[in-house]
Amino acid sequence: MAAVHKVQRKAPVVLVDPTVTASDMTDSASAVQPVSAESLGSTIAAAVRAGELVLHYQPKLDCRTMKLRGAEALSRWTLPDGTQLVPDAFVAQAEAVGGISELTVWGVEQALRDSRWLAGKGMGSSLGGPIFVNLSGTLITRDFASRLIALVGDEAARIGFEITETAVLDNPEEALECLHQLREAGIALAIDDYGAGLSSLSYLKQIPAGELKIDRKFIQGMTRSNRDPLIVRSTIDLCHGLGMTVTAEGVEDAMTASLLGVMGCDTIQGYFISRAVPIEGLVRFIEEHPGTAPRVPQIRKKGGSPRAE
C-alpha cells in the first residue's frame, strides 16, 4: 500500500536492523540507519539480477463469504549481509533517483510467474482474483503503459495495478489516457490509499478503476472514533453508487472486520487476515483456509437479522 510521495533527491534511505527477519517485516521499523540515495540508485538493477528482491503477498478476503479475492504484491529487499530495506523507503528512493521502472517491470514479471506457479499447483482459481502491483505515478506515461500492456499480454486476468488518486495530478490528460488504455487491455485498476492525501471527487469520477481501497488510518480508528465510521460508511456508499467495489486496508481485529461487513464493504485486507507472506506462505494460507476465513463476531442491525462473517 505504498503511496506515491514526492521525495527530495538527497533524502536518505532507511534500513532495518539486520536482526529483523523477513517474517517480521512490516511497513515500518525501528533501529534504522541511513544510506545515500546515490548508492541505492546504482544498485537497484543489480539487486534484481542478484535475486535480492522478492515479492510477498497479502491476501484480500471477501467481506461476506471470507473467500480469497486476490492479493497485493509487496516488494522485500534483503542485502547480502542480511540487512533489510524498509519497502516504503526504497520504493520512494527509486522514484527519486531512478530504478522505479526496473522495480515495477520485475514486480509484474515475478507476479505473473508466481500466478502461473499457483495455477500449476491447481490453485489458480483459489486465488479468487488478480495479484495487484503498485504502480508509481511517475510511470503513468504513454510509453510505459504500452510497455506494461505488452508485458502482460494475454494474461491480463492475472494482474492488476494499484495507483493513488494523486498519481494523475502532474499530467492529468496523459495519465487518464494511459489508465484507460490499461483498463481497455483488461487489466484491473484500484485506487490505493484513498483519503491519505488530497482526495478529489473529480478524479475519483474520471479514473477508470473498478476498486477503491480506503486508507488504513480510517479503518484502524473505526472502533475508537465517531467520525471514522461515518467517513468509511459514506465512502462505501459513494463507491457503490459509482459502480466500484471497496477494500478496507489495515483491518487488524475481528470487530473492525464485522463492522465493515455490516457497512457493506466488499473486501478486507490486513493483519487480521494475514501479514504479507512469501508465495509459499500464500500457498499455505490457501491450503489452511479453503473457502473459509477467520471467524468474526455477528453484529445485529436494528430490526434485522445478524450478519454472519
SEMILUM-45074 format. One record per residue (C-alpha): residue number from 1; residue in three letters; x, y, z. Coordinates in steps of 0.2 Angstrom, whole numbers, plus 5000, padded with zeros to 4 digits. Each point is the difference from the previous one (the first is absolute). Layout:
# residues N
+-----+------+------+-------+------+
:  nr : rest : east : north :   up :
+-----+------+------+-------+------+
: NUM :  ALA :    X :     Y :    Z :
...
+-----+------+------+-------+------+
//
This chain:
# residues 309
+-----+------+------+-------+------+
:  nr : rest : east : north :   up :
+-----+------+------+-------+------+
:   1 :  MET : 5000 :  5000 : 5000 :
:   2 :  ALA : 5014 :  5012 : 4996 :
:   3 :  ALA : 4994 :  5017 : 4996 :
:   4 :  VAL : 5009 :  5011 : 4987 :
:   5 :  HIS : 5010 :  5013 : 5009 :
:   6 :  LYS : 5010 :  5014 : 4993 :
:   7 :  VAL : 5018 :  4997 : 5008 :
:   8 :  GLN : 5015 :  5011 : 5001 :
:   9 :  ARG : 5013 :  4993 : 4989 :
:  10 :  LYS : 5013 :  5001 : 5014 :
:  11 :  ALA : 4989 :  4991 : 5013 :
:  12 :  PRO : 5007 :  4985 : 5009 :
:  13 :  VAL : 4995 :  4983 : 4998 :
:  14 :  VAL : 4994 :  4991 : 5016 :
:  15 :  LEU : 5006 :  4983 : 5004 :
:  16 :  VAL : 4994 :  4988 : 5012 :
:  17 :  ASP : 5010 :  4992 : 5014 :
:  18 :  PRO : 5007 :  4983 : 4992 :
:  19 :  THR : 4994 :  4990 : 5015 :
:  20 :  VAL : 4982 :  5003 : 4993 :
:  21 :  THR : 4995 :  4985 : 4990 :
:  22 :  ALA : 4989 :  5000 : 4984 :
:  23 :  SER : 4985 :  4994 : 5010 :
:  24 :  ASP : 5001 :  5014 : 5012 :
:  25 :  MET : 5000 :  5013 : 4986 :
:  26 :  THR : 4986 :  5013 : 5001 :
:  27 :  ASP : 4998 :  5017 : 4992 :
:  28 :  SER : 5010 :  5008 : 5013 :
:  29 :  ALA : 5015 :  4996 : 5011 :
:  30 :  SER : 5011 :  5006 : 5013 :
:  31 :  ALA : 5019 :  4999 : 5002 :
:  32 :  VAL : 5004 :  5008 : 4984 :
:  33 :  GLN : 5015 :  5007 : 4991 :
:  34 :  PRO : 5002 :  5012 : 4985 :
:  35 :  VAL : 5008 :  4995 : 4983 :
:  36 :  SER : 5003 :  5013 : 4986 :
:  37 :  ALA : 4987 :  5001 : 4987 :
:  38 :  GLU : 5013 :  5000 : 4987 :
:  39 :  SER : 5006 :  4983 : 5006 :
:  40 :  LEU : 4983 :  4992 : 5000 :
:  41 :  GLY : 4996 :  5007 : 4982 :
:  42 :  SER : 5015 :  4991 : 4993 :
:  43 :  THR : 4996 :  4983 : 5008 :
:  44 :  ILE : 4982 :  4998 : 4995 :
:  45 :  ALA : 5003 :  4991 : 4984 :
:  46 :  ALA : 5014 :  4990 : 5007 :
:  47 :  ALA : 4989 :  4994 : 5014 :
:  48 :  VAL : 4987 :  4994 : 4988 :
:  49 :  ARG : 5013 :  4990 : 4991 :
:  50 :  ALA : 5007 :  4993 : 5016 :
:  51 :  GLY : 4983 :  4994 : 5006 :
:  52 :  GLU : 5000 :  5011 : 5016 :
:  53 :  LEU : 4983 :  5006 : 4997 :
:  54 :  VAL : 4985 :  4989 : 5003 :
:  55 :  LEU : 4981 :  5003 : 5000 :
:  56 :  HIS : 4989 :  4997 : 5015 :
:  57 :  TYR : 4981 :  4998 : 4999 :
:  58 :  GLN : 4987 :  5007 : 5011 :
:  59 :  PRO : 4983 :  4991 : 4997 :
:  60 :  LYS : 4984 :  5009 : 4998 :
:  61 :  LEU : 4984 :  4992 : 5006 :
:  62 :  ASP : 4982 :  5002 : 4995 :
:  63 :  CYS : 4991 :  5009 : 5014 :
:  64 :  ARG : 4985 :  4989 : 4999 :
:  65 :  THR : 5006 :  4983 : 4995 :
:  66 :  MET : 5018 :  5002 : 5007 :
:  67 :  LYS : 5006 :  4991 : 4984 :
:  68 :  LEU : 5016 :  5006 : 4992 :
:  69 :  ARG : 4999 :  5014 : 4988 :
:  70 :  GLY : 5017 :  5003 : 4994 :
:  71 :  ALA : 5015 :  5007 : 5008 :
:  72 :  GLU : 5012 :  5015 : 5000 :
:  73 :  ALA : 5018 :  4998 : 4996 :
:  74 :  LEU : 5013 :  5009 : 5011 :
:  75 :  SER : 5018 :  5001 : 4996 :
:  76 :  ARG : 5013 :  4994 : 5013 :
:  77 :  TRP : 5019 :  5003 : 4998 :
:  78 :  THR : 5013 :  4991 : 5010 :
:  79 :  LEU : 5018 :  5005 : 4997 :
:  80 :  PRO : 5014 :  4986 : 5000 :
:  81 :  ASP : 5005 :  5005 : 5018 :
:  82 :  GLY : 4982 :  4996 : 5006 :
:  83 :  THR : 4995 :  5019 : 5002 :
:  84 :  GLN : 4982 :  5003 : 4994 :
:  85 :  LEU : 4994 :  5016 : 4992 :
:  86 :  VAL : 4984 :  5007 : 5006 :
:  87 :  PRO : 4988 :  4999 : 4984 :
:  88 :  ASP : 4993 :  5017 : 5001 :
:  89 :  ALA : 5017 :  5008 : 5001 :
:  90 :  PHE : 5008 :  4991 : 4985 :
:  91 :  VAL : 4985 :  5001 : 4989 :
:  92 :  ALA : 5000 :  5019 : 5003 :
:  93 :  GLN : 5018 :  5001 : 4997 :
:  94 :  ALA : 4998 :  4991 : 4984 :
:  95 :  GLU : 4988 :  5013 : 4994 :
:  96 :  ALA : 5012 :  5014 : 5005 :
:  97 :  VAL : 5016 :  4993 : 4993 :
:  98 :  GLY : 4996 :  4988 : 4987 :
:  99 :  GLY : 4996 :  4981 : 5000 :
: 100 :  ILE : 4981 :  5001 : 5003 :
: 101 :  SER : 4996 :  4994 : 4982 :
: 102 :  GLU : 5012 :  4985 : 5002 :
: 103 :  LEU : 4992 :  4996 : 5017 :
: 104 :  THR : 4983 :  5000 : 4993 :
: 105 :  VAL : 5004 :  4990 : 4984 :
: 106 :  TRP : 5008 :  4987 : 5012 :
: 107 :  GLY : 4985 :  5000 : 5011 :
: 108 :  VAL : 4988 :  4997 : 4986 :
: 109 :  GLU : 5011 :  4986 : 4993 :
: 110 :  GLN : 5002 :  4992 : 5017 :
: 111 :  ALA : 4981 :  5001 : 5004 :
: 112 :  LEU : 4996 :  4992 : 4983 :
: 113 :  ARG : 5012 :  4986 : 5004 :
: 114 :  ASP : 4993 :  4997 : 5017 :
: 115 :  SER : 4982 :  5001 : 4993 :
: 116 :  ARG : 5005 :  4986 : 4987 :
: 117 :  TRP : 5009 :  4990 : 5014 :
: 118 :  LEU : 4984 :  5000 : 5010 :
: 119 :  ALA : 4990 :  4995 : 4985 :
: 120 :  GLY : 5012 :  4986 : 4997 :
: 121 :  LYS : 4996 :  4994 : 5018 :
: 122 :  GLY : 4982 :  5000 : 4996 :
: 123 :  MET : 4997 :  5016 : 5011 :
: 124 :  GLY : 4998 :  5013 : 4986 :
: 125 :  SER : 4981 :  5001 : 5003 :
: 126 :  SER : 5003 :  5000 : 5019 :
: 127 :  LEU : 5008 :  5017 : 4999 :
: 128 :  GLY : 4983 :  5007 : 4996 :
: 129 :  GLY : 5006 :  5015 : 4991 :
: 130 :  PRO : 5016 :  5009 : 4993 :
: 131 :  ILE : 5016 :  5004 : 5008 :
: 132 :  PHE : 5001 :  5019 : 5002 :
: 133 :  VAL : 5017 :  5009 : 4997 :
: 134 :  ASN : 5002 :  5018 : 5006 :
: 135 :  LEU : 5003 :  5011 : 4985 :
: 136 :  SER : 5009 :  5017 : 5003 :
: 137 :  GLY : 4993 :  5016 : 4994 :
: 138 :  THR : 5016 :  5004 : 4992 :
: 139 :  LEU : 4998 :  4985 : 4988 :
: 140 :  ILE : 4982 :  5004 : 4994 :
: 141 :  THR : 5007 :  5005 : 4983 :
: 142 :  ARG : 4995 :  4995 : 4982 :
: 143 :  ASP : 5016 :  4990 : 4998 :
: 144 :  PHE : 5000 :  4991 : 5016 :
: 145 :  ALA : 4981 :  4996 : 4998 :
: 146 :  SER : 5004 :  4992 : 4983 :
: 147 :  ARG : 5014 :  4991 : 5008 :
: 148 :  LEU : 4989 :  4993 : 5014 :
: 149 :  ILE : 4987 :  4994 : 4988 :
: 150 :  ALA : 5013 :  4991 : 4989 :
: 151 :  LEU : 5007 :  4992 : 5016 :
: 152 :  VAL : 4984 :  4994 : 5006 :
: 153 :  GLY : 4994 :  4994 : 4983 :
: 154 :  ASP : 4985 :  4988 : 5001 :
: 155 :  GLU : 5002 :  4997 : 5019 :
: 156 :  ALA : 4991 :  5016 : 5005 :
: 157 :  ALA : 4988 :  4990 : 5011 :
: 158 :  ARG : 5015 :  4996 : 5011 :
: 159 :  ILE : 5006 :  5018 : 5004 :
: 160 :  GLY : 4993 :  5016 : 5006 :
: 161 :  PHE : 5008 :  5017 : 5004 :
: 162 :  GLU : 4998 :  5011 : 5016 :
: 163 :  ILE : 5002 :  5018 : 4997 :
: 164 :  THR : 4997 :  5015 : 5012 :
: 165 :  GLU : 4987 :  5013 : 4996 :
: 166 :  THR : 5014 :  5013 : 5000 :
: 167 :  ALA : 5009 :  4990 : 4986 :
: 168 :  VAL : 4991 :  5010 : 4986 :
: 169 :  LEU : 5003 :  5018 : 5007 :
: 170 :  ASP : 5016 :  5004 : 4991 :
: 171 :  ASN : 4994 :  4996 : 4983 :
: 172 :  PRO : 4981 :  4996 : 5001 :
: 173 :  GLU : 4997 :  4998 : 4981 :
: 174 :  GLU : 5014 :  4988 : 4996 :
: 175 :  ALA : 4997 :  4990 : 5017 :
: 176 :  LEU : 4982 :  4998 : 4997 :
: 177 :  GLU : 5003 :  4995 : 4982 :
: 178 :  CYS : 5013 :  4987 : 5006 :
: 179 :  LEU : 4988 :  4993 : 5013 :
: 180 :  HIS : 4986 :  4998 : 4988 :
: 181 :  GLN : 5012 :  4990 : 4988 :
: 182 :  LEU : 5005 :  4988 : 5015 :
: 183 :  ARG : 4982 :  4998 : 5004 :
: 184 :  GLU : 4995 :  4997 : 4981 :
: 185 :  ALA : 5014 :  4986 : 5000 :
: 186 :  GLY : 4990 :  4991 : 5014 :
: 187 :  ILE : 5012 :  5005 : 5014 :
: 188 :  ALA : 4991 :  5004 : 5016 :
: 189 :  LEU : 5003 :  5016 : 5009 :
: 190 :  ALA : 4998 :  5005 : 5018 :
: 191 :  ILE : 5001 :  5017 : 5008 :
: 192 :  ASP : 5012 :  4998 : 5015 :
: 193 :  ASP : 5001 :  5009 : 5017 :
: 194 :  TYR : 4984 :  5010 : 4997 :
: 195 :  GLY : 4999 :  5014 : 5013 :
: 196 :  ALA : 5019 :  5000 : 5004 :
: 197 :  GLY : 5003 :  5015 : 4989 :
: 198 :  LEU : 4990 :  5014 : 4992 :
: 199 :  SER : 4985 :  4990 : 4994 :
: 200 :  SER : 4991 :  5007 : 4985 :
: 201 :  LEU : 4982 :  4994 : 4995 :
: 202 :  SER : 5004 :  5006 : 4982 :
: 203 :  TYR : 5014 :  4988 : 4998 :
: 204 :  LEU : 4991 :  4986 : 5009 :
: 205 :  LYS : 4986 :  5002 : 4986 :
: 206 :  GLN : 5013 :  5001 : 4986 :
: 207 :  ILE : 5012 :  4986 : 5005 :
: 208 :  PRO : 4994 :  4983 : 4992 :
: 209 :  ALA : 5003 :  4990 : 5015 :
: 210 :  GLY : 4988 :  4986 : 5005 :
: 211 :  GLU : 5006 :  5000 : 5018 :
: 212 :  LEU : 5004 :  5013 : 5014 :
: 213 :  LYS : 5011 :  4996 : 5015 :
: 214 :  ILE : 4996 :  5010 : 5016 :
: 215 :  ASP : 5016 :  5005 : 5009 :
: 216 :  ARG : 5004 :  4991 : 5016 :
: 217 :  LYS : 5000 :  5016 : 5010 :
: 218 :  PHE : 4981 :  5000 : 4999 :
: 219 :  ILE : 4998 :  4982 : 5002 :
: 220 :  GLN : 5010 :  4998 : 5016 :
: 221 :  GLY : 4991 :  5014 : 5009 :
: 222 :  MET : 4982 :  4993 : 4996 :
: 223 :  THR : 4998 :  4992 : 5018 :
: 224 :  ARG : 5007 :  5015 : 5009 :
: 225 :  SER : 4993 :  5015 : 4990 :
: 226 :  ASN : 4983 :  5007 : 4996 :
: 227 :  ARG : 5005 :  5008 : 4984 :
: 228 :  ASP : 5010 :  4986 : 4992 :
: 229 :  PRO : 4986 :  4988 : 4998 :
: 230 :  LEU : 4989 :  5014 : 4992 :
: 231 :  ILE : 5014 :  5004 : 4988 :
: 232 :  VAL : 5002 :  4981 : 4996 :
: 233 :  ARG : 4982 :  4997 : 4998 :
: 234 :  SER : 4997 :  5015 : 4988 :
: 235 :  THR : 5015 :  4995 : 4990 :
: 236 :  ILE : 4993 :  4983 : 4997 :
: 237 :  ASP : 4983 :  5006 : 4995 :
: 238 :  LEU : 5008 :  5013 : 4988 :
: 239 :  CYS : 5011 :  4987 : 4992 :
: 240 :  HIS : 4986 :  4988 : 4998 :
: 241 :  GLY : 4990 :  5014 : 4992 :
: 242 :  LEU : 5014 :  5002 : 4988 :
: 243 :  GLY : 5000 :  4981 : 4996 :
: 244 :  MET : 5016 :  4997 : 5009 :
: 245 :  THR : 5005 :  4987 : 5013 :
: 246 :  VAL : 5008 :  5005 : 5017 :
: 247 :  THR : 5015 :  4992 : 5009 :
: 248 :  ALA : 5004 :  5005 : 5018 :
: 249 :  GLU : 5019 :  5000 : 5004 :
: 250 :  GLY : 5007 :  4998 : 5016 :
: 251 :  VAL : 4987 :  4989 : 5008 :
: 252 :  GLU : 5008 :  4993 : 5016 :
: 253 :  ASP : 4986 :  4993 : 5011 :
: 254 :  ALA : 4984 :  4990 : 4999 :
: 255 :  MET : 4988 :  5015 : 5005 :
: 256 :  THR : 5007 :  5011 : 4987 :
: 257 :  ALA : 4997 :  4986 : 4987 :
: 258 :  SER : 4982 :  4998 : 5006 :
: 259 :  LEU : 4996 :  5018 : 5000 :
: 260 :  LEU : 5006 :  5001 : 4982 :
: 261 :  GLY : 4989 :  4986 : 4995 :
: 262 :  VAL : 4985 :  5008 : 5007 :
: 263 :  MET : 5005 :  5016 : 4991 :
: 264 :  GLY : 5000 :  4990 : 4983 :
: 265 :  CYS : 5019 :  5001 : 4997 :
: 266 :  ASP : 5004 :  4987 : 4987 :
: 267 :  THR : 5018 :  4995 : 5004 :
: 268 :  ILE : 5012 :  5001 : 5015 :
: 269 :  GLN : 5019 :  4999 : 5002 :
: 270 :  GLY : 5011 :  5001 : 5015 :
: 271 :  TYR : 5009 :  4991 : 5014 :
: 272 :  PHE : 4983 :  4993 : 5006 :
: 273 :  ILE : 5000 :  4990 : 4984 :
: 274 :  SER : 5019 :  4998 : 4997 :
: 275 :  ARG : 5016 :  5009 : 4999 :
: 276 :  ALA : 5009 :  5001 : 4983 :
: 277 :  VAL : 5008 :  4983 : 4998 :
: 278 :  PRO : 5011 :  4992 : 4987 :
: 279 :  ILE : 4991 :  4990 : 4986 :
: 280 :  GLU : 5003 :  4984 : 5010 :
: 281 :  GLY : 4991 :  5008 : 5014 :
: 282 :  LEU : 4986 :  5005 : 4989 :
: 283 :  VAL : 4998 :  4982 : 4995 :
: 284 :  ARG : 4999 :  4995 : 5018 :
: 285 :  PHE : 4987 :  5013 : 5003 :
: 286 :  ILE : 4989 :  4993 : 4985 :
: 287 :  GLU : 5003 :  4982 : 5007 :
: 288 :  GLU : 4995 :  5005 : 5018 :
: 289 :  HIS : 4985 :  5011 : 4995 :
: 290 :  PRO : 4992 :  4991 : 4985 :
: 291 :  GLY : 4984 :  5011 : 4998 :
: 292 :  THR : 5000 :  5004 : 5018 :
: 293 :  ALA : 5007 :  5015 : 5010 :
: 294 :  PRO : 5003 :  5006 : 5018 :
: 295 :  ARG : 4984 :  5001 : 5010 :
: 296 :  VAL : 4993 :  5017 : 5004 :
: 297 :  PRO : 4987 :  5005 : 5012 :
: 298 :  GLN : 4982 :  5002 : 4994 :
: 299 :  ILE : 4993 :  5018 : 5001 :
: 300 :  ARG : 4981 :  5001 : 5000 :
: 301 :  LYS : 4993 :  5015 : 4990 :
: 302 :  LYS : 4985 :  5008 : 5008 :
: 303 :  GLY : 4984 :  4991 : 4995 :
: 304 :  GLY : 5010 :  4988 : 4990 :
: 305 :  SER : 5009 :  4983 : 5001 :
: 306 :  PRO : 5018 :  4998 : 5005 :
: 307 :  ARG : 5013 :  5001 : 4986 :
: 308 :  ALA : 5011 :  4985 : 5000 :
: 309 :  GLU : 5018 :  5003 : 4995 :
+-----+------+------+-------+------+
//
